[in-house]
Amino acid sequence: FGMSNILIKNIIEDISFPLSYLINWMFTVGTFPQCLKITITVPVFKKGDKSCINNYRPISLIAVVSKIIERLLKKQMEYFFENNRILNPAQYGFRSKLSTIKALENVISTVLESFENKEEVATLLLDLSKAFDLVPHSELIDKLKYYGVEGRELSLLTSYLSDRYQFVKVGDQRSDLQCVRNGVPQGSVLGPFLFVIFVNDLPDFVPNKSILYADDTTLLSSNKDSMLNKVIINYMKERSFLWFDANKLSVNDEKTEEIVFSLSSKVDSK
């Protein structure tokens, strides 16, 4: 919302100097303008019962100027995290040259390699409820510090996350302005990458193999012994649930599934 992309393109020569001045000022003092931290939340229906609030996905409409600034900030963060090899190789979400296809190729490769070794593969597909909305700001800031983000960059990110406000809009109706105390904005440029940073240590907490695409987590265990494999995958599940609980994220049990890949026709998936 605010000025549209078309309007900004048409007047870019007139606003380029004040806009660049604003951006340089922000990066110098480490402060994100309060007026750019207000978002419009539009509930988008997914499926099921339209009267059930859980069947709507909240999408944040961000000011275009904010997106421009976020894009520059994200570029700096990507350079820092990728060049210093901080991001976990198990994470495929919102990263350059990685995708859901690459993640799927990894899963398929693991299964085929296990078949060659006459092993079965137990997989646990974990789904989170409202993952982006539940990220606690204080814990996210602590993780940014842990990974080496400091000084003005840390101040700017802290400012970006704090004192955010939103109102819900449905048609011509809108709610009162409310303070947002948790979460990274869906629909923003920076939010998804901040979430990737937040879950970066999950694969280190869970033994064996894990493959992540943002908030989707796949745990894999390969073994010739079906019973032992079952024990291992259950332990991986326990460890991941401990991590989610400690980090204030919630697992959606209804959408969490366990699948066993095996060459044998007799597989007990329970």
Residue pairs with C-beta under 8 A, 6 or more apart in sequence:
1 40
1 61
1 62
1 63
1 64
2 63
2 64
2 65
3 63
3 64
3 65
4 64
5 64
8 15
8 64
8 65
19 65
19 68
22 33
22 69
23 68
23 69
23 72
26 32
26 33
26 69
26 156
27 152
27 156
28 152
29 152
29 155
30 151
30 152
30 153
30 154
30 155
30 156
30 158
30 159
31 155
31 156
31 159
32 69
32 156
32 159
32 160
34 163
36 63
36 65
36 66
36 69
37 66
37 160
37 163
37 164
37 165
38 63
38 164
38 165
38 166
38 167
38 177
39 60
39 61
39 62
39 164
39 165
39 166
39 180
39 185
39 187
39 188
40 60
40 61
40 166
40 167
40 168
40 169
40 174
41 58
41 59
41 60
41 61
41 166
41 167
41 168
41 169
42 58
42 59
42 61
42 168
42 169
42 170
43 53
43 56
43 57
43 58
43 59
43 168
43 170
44 56
44 57
44 58
44 59
45 55
45 56
45 57
46 55
46 56
46 57
47 55
48 55
49 55
57 186
58 133
58 168
58 186
59 186
59 187
60 166
60 185
60 186
60 187
60 188
60 191
61 187
62 70
62 185
62 187
62 188
62 189
66 188
67 188
67 189
70 160
70 188
70 189
70 190
71 189
73 156
73 157
73 160
73 190
74 189
74 190
74 193
76 153
77 149
77 190
77 193
78 95
78 96
78 193
80 86
80 148
80 149
81 87
81 147
81 197
82 95
82 96
84 148
86 147
86 148
86 200
87 95
87 196
87 197
87 200
88 200
88 201
88 202
88 203
88 204
88 212
90 203
90 209
90 210
90 211
90 212
91 98
91 196
91 199
91 200
91 203
91 212
91 213
92 98
92 99
92 100
92 102
92 103
92 106
92 211
92 212
92 213
93 192
93 196
93 212
93 213
93 214
93 215
93 216
94 192
94 193
94 195
94 196
94 214
95 196
100 213
103 211
103 212
103 213
103 218
106 211
107 123
107 211
107 218
107 220
110 121
110 209
110 220
110 222
111 121
111 261
113 222
114 120
114 121
114 222
114 261
115 261
115 263
117 222
117 224
118 224
118 263
119 222
119 223
119 224
120 222
120 223
120 224
120 226
120 229
120 260
120 261
120 262
120 263
120 264
120 267
121 220
121 221
121 222
121 260
121 261
121 262
122 220
122 221
122 222
122 223
122 229
122 230
122 232
122 233
122 258
122 259
122 260
123 218
123 219
123 220
123 221
123 233
123 258
123 259
123 260
123 261
124 218
124 219
124 220
124 233
124 236
124 237
124 240
124 256
124 257
124 258
125 216
125 217
125 218
125 256
125 257
125 258
125 259
126 216
126 217
126 218
126 219
126 240
126 251
126 256
127 215
127 216
127 251
127 252
127 255
127 256
128 215
128 216
128 217
128 244
128 249
128 250
128 251
128 252
129 250
129 251
129 252
130 250
131 195
131 214
131 215
131 249
131 250
132 183
132 184
132 185
132 186
132 191
132 192
132 195
132 215
133 182
133 183
133 186
134 182
134 183
134 248
134 249
134 250
135 182
135 183
135 184
135 194
135 195
135 198
135 248
135 249
136 182
136 247
136 248
137 161
137 162
137 181
137 182
139 198
139 247
139 248
140 161
140 184
140 194
140 197
140 198
141 154
141 157
141 158
141 161
143 197
143 198
143 200
143 201
144 154
144 157
144 197
145 154
147 197
147 200
149 157
157 194
160 190
161 184
161 194
163 179
164 179
164 180
164 185
165 177
165 178
165 179
165 180
166 177
166 178
166 180
167 174
167 175
167 176
167 177
167 178
168 174
168 175
169 175
182 248
184 190
184 191
184 192
184 194
184 195
184 198
185 191
192 214
195 214
195 215
196 214
198 247
199 212
199 214
199 215
199 247
201 243
202 210
202 212
202 217
202 240
202 243
203 210
203 212
205 239
205 240
205 242
205 243
206 219
206 236
206 239
206 240
206 243
207 232
207 235
207 236
207 239
208 219
208 220
208 221
208 232
208 236
209 219
209 220
209 221
209 222
210 217
210 218
210 219
210 220
210 236
210 240
211 217
211 218
211 220
212 218
217 240
219 233
219 236
219 237
219 240
221 229
221 232
221 233
221 236
222 229
223 229
223 232
226 260
226 262
226 267
226 268
229 260
230 268
233 258
241 251
244 250
244 251
258 269
259 269
260 267
260 269
